[in-house]
Amino acid sequence: MYRPYGIVASLVTNFTPSGALDRKGIVATVDFLAGQGIHGVCICGGTGEALSLTDEEHAVAVEAAVEGAAGRCAVVAGALHVDPARIAVAARAAARARADAVMIIAPYFVRPSPDDIYDHVARLADLVDLPLILFNTPSRAGLDMDARLLVRIATHIPKVVGFKEASGDVAKFTRVARESPPDFRLLQGLDDLVLPSLALGGAGALITLGAVLPRLFVSLFDAVGRNDVARARSLQLAAVPVIDAVYATPNPSGTKRLLELLGRPGGPVRPPLRTVRAGQDEHLTRLVPLIEQLEPEAALGGVAEART
């Protein structure tokens, strides 16, 4: 059974200028990231405008990610719905495409109790064939699963092989890492907390900046593995200006624009988000020389073209 580890890049979903799904852009993106040594990618996740996709578009996007990976990195498919039937449709499509796992989220908007969430996850474990990764994201779901609930799920629902923990609560991360089964995988969901999480026993990170600076974050992960704390610290701190600029606009608007400035597939966002365009992107344009210095392979050129 797949168990996530390392740096898993949370992908944008590429669209054409007309707003259609850009399958070729997804294939090219994952091919590039796999070539940079990324451990995995997550398609149709929090960065991927997942709720704007039809079931058919979701299936095509997952197929494209698997094609781009070509066995060189894992593929996690998001299924960030509330309705178990809709989640099952997305999970079956992911299984057909030969994805490695499905990422789910606690039911948002309905304000469930911890027991409601546990029963929901247990129900999905019976419906879905692939391993599950549970996404804790208070800013998106409107609820924050506490350590007691997360450990209960990790201990008693074997189909759930990992959490993406994006609350920013390092104390909670510590307790879940300590009390979960030894083969359970805890992933950091915030780009600026990767090093602290790895130091506390995290298995990796599932983050947006993994798709922007893949080698930097893979190098950070490797540095922790060989106990080179100074190197890991320098890499984590070097990424902070990029993190701050990307999240200055609602994600993935800034991420897509930055990717375009780097000469890589980006594309527009779908409503209700607004696409960042030339003249609105000075905070991102200023990052390009820094990224060229930090990770030359991440900047493929094309800045002039992206300015129009």
VENFEN-V492140 format. One record per residue. N is the residue number from 1. RES is the residue in one small letter. PSI is psi as a letter, one per 30 degrees, with the letter a starting at -180 (none if undefined). OMEGA is omega in radians with two decimals (NA if undefined). Layout:
BEGIN
[[N	RES	PSI	OMEGA] [N	RES	PSI	OMEGA]]
END
This chain:
BEGIN
[[1	m	k	3.12] [2	y	k	3.03] [3	r	k	-3.00] [4	p	k	3.06] [5	y	l	3.06] [6	g	a	-3.10] [7	i	j	3.10] [8	v	j	-3.08] [9	a	k	3.06] [10	s	j	-2.95] [11	l	k	2.83] [12	v	l	2.97] [13	t	j	-3.08] [14	n	k	3.04] [15	f	l	3.05] [16	t	l	3.10] [17	p	f	3.12] [18	s	f	3.12] [19	g	g	3.10] [20	a	l	3.10] [21	l	k	-3.14] [22	d	i	-3.09] [23	r	e	-3.12] [24	k	e	3.11] [25	g	e	3.12] [26	i	e	3.11] [27	v	e	-3.11] [28	a	e	-3.14] [29	t	e	-3.09] [30	v	e	3.06] [31	d	e	3.12] [32	f	e	-3.10] [33	l	e	3.09] [34	a	e	3.11] [35	g	f	3.11] [36	q	g	3.06] [37	g	g	3.12] [38	i	k	-3.09] [39	h	f	-3.13] [40	g	l	3.03] [41	v	l	3.05] [42	c	j	3.13] [43	i	k	3.13] [44	c	h	3.07] [45	g	a	-3.08] [46	g	e	3.11] [47	t	f	-2.93] [48	g	g	3.13] [49	e	h	-2.96] [50	a	e	-3.07] [51	l	f	3.06] [52	s	f	-3.04] [53	l	k	2.95] [54	t	l	3.08] [55	d	e	-3.13] [56	e	e	3.11] [57	e	e	3.10] [58	h	e	-3.13] [59	a	e	-3.14] [60	v	e	-3.14] [61	a	e	3.13] [62	v	e	3.09] [63	e	e	-3.13] [64	a	e	3.13] [65	a	e	3.11] [66	v	e	3.10] [67	e	e	3.14] [68	g	e	3.14] [69	a	e	3.11] [70	a	h	3.08] [71	g	g	-3.08] [72	r	f	3.08] [73	c	l	3.14] [74	a	l	3.07] [75	v	k	3.05] [76	v	k	-3.14] [77	a	k	3.08] [78	g	k	3.01] [79	a	i	-2.90] [80	l	h	3.12] [81	h	l	3.07] [82	v	e	-3.07] [83	d	j	3.14] [84	p	e	-3.14] [85	a	e	3.12] [86	r	e	3.09] [87	i	e	-3.14] [88	a	e	3.09] [89	v	e	-3.14] [90	a	e	-3.13] [91	a	e	3.10] [92	r	e	3.09] [93	a	e	3.12] [94	a	e	3.12] [95	a	e	3.11] [96	r	e	-3.13] [97	a	f	-3.12] [98	r	h	2.94] [99	a	l	-3.06] [100	d	f	-3.09] [101	a	l	3.10] [102	v	k	3.08] [103	m	k	-3.14] [104	i	l	-3.10] [105	i	l	3.06] [106	a	k	-3.11] [107	p	k	-3.13] [108	y	l	3.09] [109	f	e	-3.02] [110	v	f	3.09] [111	r	i	-3.09] [112	p	l	3.01] [113	s	l	3.05] [114	p	e	3.11] [115	d	e	3.07] [116	d	e	-3.12] [117	i	e	3.13] [118	y	e	-3.13] [119	d	e	3.10] [120	h	e	-3.13] [121	v	e	3.11] [122	a	e	3.11] [123	r	e	3.13] [124	l	e	3.10] [125	a	e	3.10] [126	d	f	-3.06] [127	l	f	-2.95] [128	v	k	-3.14] [129	d	e	-3.07] [130	l	l	3.02] [131	p	l	-3.09] [132	l	k	2.96] [133	i	k	-3.10] [134	l	k	-3.06] [135	f	j	3.03] [136	n	j	-3.06] [137	t	i	-3.10] [138	p	e	-3.09] [139	s	f	3.14] [140	r	e	-3.03] [141	a	f	-3.10] [142	g	g	3.07] [143	l	l	-3.11] [144	d	j	3.11] [145	m	k	-3.08] [146	d	l	-3.07] [147	a	e	-3.12] [148	r	e	3.14] [149	l	e	-3.11] [150	l	e	3.12] [151	v	e	3.09] [152	r	e	3.12] [153	i	e	-3.12] [154	a	e	-3.06] [155	t	e	-2.92] [156	h	f	3.12] [157	i	i	-3.01] [158	p	f	-3.13] [159	k	f	3.08] [160	v	j	-3.03] [161	v	f	-3.13] [162	g	l	3.02] [163	f	k	2.81] [164	k	j	-3.02] [165	e	j	-3.04] [166	a	g	3.10] [167	s	f	-3.05] [168	g	g	-3.11] [169	d	j	-3.08] [170	v	e	3.10] [171	a	e	3.10] [172	k	e	3.10] [173	f	e	-3.14] [174	t	e	-3.10] [175	r	e	3.12] [176	v	e	3.10] [177	a	e	-3.09] [178	r	e	-2.94] [179	e	f	3.13] [180	s	l	3.08] [181	p	l	-3.02] [182	p	f	-3.13] [183	d	g	3.13] [184	f	k	-3.04] [185	r	k	3.13] [186	l	k	-3.09] [187	l	k	3.05] [188	q	k	3.13] [189	g	f	-3.14] [190	l	k	-3.01] [191	d	e	-3.05] [192	d	g	3.12] [193	l	g	-3.09] [194	v	e	-3.10] [195	l	e	3.11] [196	p	e	-3.11] [197	s	e	3.09] [198	l	e	3.14] [199	a	f	-3.11] [200	l	g	3.08] [201	g	g	3.06] [202	g	l	-3.11] [203	a	f	-3.10] [204	g	a	-3.11] [205	a	k	3.05] [206	l	j	-2.87] [207	i	l	3.10] [208	t	e	-3.06] [209	l	f	3.00] [210	g	f	3.10] [211	a	f	3.14] [212	v	e	-3.11] [213	l	i	-3.03] [214	p	e	-3.09] [215	r	e	3.12] [216	l	e	-3.08] [217	f	e	3.03] [218	v	e	3.09] [219	s	e	3.08] [220	l	e	3.12] [221	f	e	-3.13] [222	d	e	-3.14] [223	a	e	3.09] [224	v	e	-3.13] [225	g	f	3.12] [226	r	g	3.07] [227	n	g	3.08] [228	d	i	-3.04] [229	v	e	-3.12] [230	a	e	3.13] [231	r	e	3.13] [232	a	e	3.14] [233	r	e	-3.11] [234	s	e	3.12] [235	l	e	3.12] [236	q	e	-3.13] [237	l	e	3.13] [238	a	f	-3.10] [239	a	f	-3.01] [240	v	e	3.13] [241	p	e	3.11] [242	v	e	3.12] [243	i	e	-3.09] [244	d	e	-3.10] [245	a	e	-3.12] [246	v	e	-3.09] [247	y	g	3.06] [248	a	f	3.01] [249	t	l	-3.11] [250	p	k	3.14] [251	n	k	0.26] [252	p	g	-3.08] [253	s	e	3.14] [254	g	e	3.13] [255	t	e	-3.13] [256	k	e	3.14] [257	r	e	3.12] [258	l	e	3.10] [259	l	e	3.10] [260	e	e	3.12] [261	l	f	3.11] [262	l	g	3.12] [263	g	g	-3.10] [264	r	l	-3.09] [265	p	k	3.10] [266	g	d	3.11] [267	g	l	3.14] [268	p	l	2.94] [269	v	l	3.09] [270	r	l	3.07] [271	p	k	0.24] [272	p	g	3.09] [273	l	l	3.12] [274	r	k	3.13] [275	t	k	3.05] [276	v	k	-3.06] [277	r	l	3.08] [278	a	k	-3.07] [279	g	f	3.10] [280	q	g	-2.90] [281	d	g	-3.09] [282	e	e	3.13] [283	h	f	3.10] [284	l	e	3.11] [285	t	e	3.14] [286	r	f	-3.13] [287	l	f	-2.98] [288	v	e	3.10] [289	p	e	3.11] [290	l	e	-3.14] [291	i	e	3.09] [292	e	e	3.11] [293	q	e	-3.10] [294	l	e	-3.01] [295	e	i	-3.05] [296	p	e	-3.11] [297	e	f	-3.11] [298	a	f	-3.13] [299	a	j	-3.07] [300	l	g	-3.07] [301	g	a	3.06] [302	g	g	-3.11] [303	v	e	-3.12] [304	a	e	3.13] [305	e	e	-3.12] [306	a	f	-3.11] [307	r	f	-3.09] [308	t	none	NA]]
END
